[in-house]
Amino acid sequence: MEKSKNTGIGFFEKYLTLWVVLCMAVGVLIGRSLPGVPAFLGRFEYANVSIPI
């Protein structure tokens, strides 16, 4: 029987904070430069819950 090798955290997990900050910045830039996108995404709602969120 083989033992599973613990490789530690991967590339994505290692830089998760960076990915979150980048996604937040891109979201803010899209919201400011393309005002139609938030309005479009706001239409997708079910039982007062935003589906994209």
Contacts in CASP RR format, 6 or more apart in sequence:
PFRMAT RR
TARGET T0000
AUTHOR 0000-0000-0000
METHOD contacts of the structure
MODEL  1
MEKSKNTGIGFFEKYLTLWVVLCMAVGVLIGRSLPGVPAFLGRFEYANVS
IPI
12 19 0 8 1.000
30 37 0 8 1.000
31 37 0 8 1.000
31 38 0 8 1.000
41 50 0 8 1.000
41 52 0 8 1.000
42 50 0 8 1.000
42 52 0 8 1.000
44 50 0 8 1.000
44 51 0 8 1.000
44 52 0 8 1.000
45 51 0 8 1.000
END
